Amino acid sequence: MGVLRRGSQEVTARVAAAREVRVRSWAHTFWNLALRAFWTAVAALGSVVFALPFVWMISTSVKPRWEQLVMPPKWIPSTFVWDNYIEPFRTRPFAAWYMNTLVLVVCNVTGVLLSSSLVAFAFARIQFRGRNVLFLILLSTMMLPGQVTMIPVYYMFSKLGWVDSLRPLIVPSFFGAPFYIFLLRQFFLTIHPELDDAAEIDGCSLFGVYWRIILPLSKPALGVVAIYEFTYNWNDFFGPLIYVNTPSKFPVALGLRFFQTRTDPQIGQTMAMTFVSIIPVLLVFYLAQRRFVQGIVVSGVKG
Amino acid sequence: MTTESVALPQPQQRRPGGRKLSRRARRELAAYLFISPWIVGFLVFTAGAMLFSLGLTVFETDLLTGFKYVGLRNIVRLSKDPLFLKSLGVTFRFVAMAVPLEVIVALAIALLLNSDKVLFTGVWRTLYFLPSIVSGIAVSLLWLWIFNPDFGLFNYLLGLAGITGPRWVYSEQWAIPSFVIMSVWGAGGNMLLYLAGLQGIPTALYEAASIDGANSWTRFRHVTIPMLSPTIFFNLVMTLIGAFQVFTQAYAMTSGGPNNATLTVVLYLYRKAFQQLYFGYASVIAWALFVIIMIFTLLMLRSSELWVYYEGEVRK
């Protein structure tokens, strides 16, 4: 009996303990879920705040005029007005501005890819006297604020008669950009040098190694550079502001300025064109989101 | 591997002794040829331009009709120029508010998104990051509308919370804080850097700290922060350099107003150079800005020895 009772007591105790564990783990799971829900909600709320200006922009751009100035605002307009997207193309050379920006971007991306990768290849792969010193100079110019060189460069381009054209905004990119050279060099260093050696033994010239081995293997890094340069040029305002005067030669960023007046009666058009002006950047971001993130990781962590 | 170890000695066998040096010389020549675009660019657009700009500081010129030597008069005049001093104050005010806020907000979001308690991080990360790729004039126009005191989003939201919002960019007091809010909106780029840094911290460090009895705050303070300090430092320097050059908002949203409350150094420089054609005087402003940025960067570099931890570095 005693044995039996003790046994039953033991069993009861064990069952109770197991139940307690189960209850505790239930509580634990519940607590965990609640925590997850809470922090996810915090993250979601924050990102809504960050996204709200975009929603506001799009909402304003399709509202009829009387609803733009209504408080509290109507997020979804009673009728959708698409005129804001059509009218500016009629009254302003918006299509031409778009084309100008496209030319600017294509030329700059090409220039930067060719020049920066060539320079980066030499820094990453060839031993030459003064390499370290030159690379140090390159690094130190990476953070140089553009204002100290701006006026002489402007003077030079004005002497060449290039002011009021897109040339001053394109030509410098063919001379390599320190930041991209650094970024590409870091990437080239991760490619195994035995590949170069093998190619050279097979009779490949140095340029051949660069063109046939390194470049094809560096598509991710080149993509990052292209995306950065694309976004930079698309958004650049200061350069065009200094160099371009004739409205028909404007890139979009500069043309947008026409839509800005203190008491704006055409806020719908302004928002519509602002949206149209950022669509390419958003599109590129959407298509190449992973590259964007990668590039920032490469440039930041190793910088 | 085996084929290469066989193949590697070959060129040395093929190469006659006398031409060994010439092959190296050829490679060096090729290297210089390869980097020549950058060398030329550096000599013309950077080194040459800087020298020229330094030279311009002792001249008065509109770059068209000639150069008039004025010695140090530009510098003396600048040190007493009330508008320049005002622009310095405005810029410092912006830097002092925008840089810490941007760094902290970006860090906070990154910590949040790096937590295993948050689900669907990819979606949130995209939304936080998106504003940072849209910059310049589009952002300025958008926020001008958001900051509209009467019909803008911002004051509407404040109104929901029972606050009567200020007149933002139209108010002397609130114009710079408005710019600060805009730059915090663009903190997504920095956030991504922090996220990358956070993901690079080995979990073993956290496990070791937990075994030693560290709670989550101690782990944050003594593992996360030191391991992340190089990223924080990098972001701090880059954000600072960028903040000193604030221009587009001031130009497009407020034109430096109201009552010069948003007259930043670069805006003043732009006006002196490209609107009033005092290129000599503008060069002095450019150099003043350059020196200020240099001083701050060097100070940060100095201070970094105290608080930035690099793995593999031996402490003295």
Interface residues (C-beta under 8 A of the other chain):
Chain A: L35 R36 F38 W39 T40 V42 A43 A44 G46 S47 V48 F50 A51 L52 P53 F54 W56 M57 T60 Q68 L69 V70 M71 P72 P73 S115 L118 V119 F121 A122 F123 I126 Q127 F128 R129 R131 L134 I137 L138 T141 M143 L144 P145 G146 Q147 V148 T149 M150 I151 P152 V153 Y154 Y155 M156 S158 P172 F174 F175 G176 P178 I181 E194 D197 A198 E200 I201 L206 F207 Y210 T231 N235 D236 F237 F238 L241 I242 A253 L254 L256 R257 F259 Q260 D264 I267 T270 M271 T274 S277 I278 V281 L282 F285 Q289 F292 V293 I296 V297 G300 V301 G303
Chain B: E4 A7 L8 Q10 P11 R27 E28 A30 A31 Y32 F34 I35 P37 W38 I39 V40 G41 F42 V44 F45 T46 G48 A49 M50 F52 S53 L56 L63 I109 L112 L113 S115 K117 V118 L119 F120 T121 V123 W124 T126 L127 Y128 F129 L130 P131 I133 V134 S135 G136 I137 A138 S140 L141 L142 W143 L144 W145 I146 D150 F151 L153 Y156 W185 G188 G189 L192 L193 A196 G197 G200 T231 F234 N235 V237 M238 I241 F244 Q245 F247 T248 Y251 A252 M253 V266 L269 Y270 A273 F274 F279 A282 S283 A286 W287 L289 F290 I293 T297
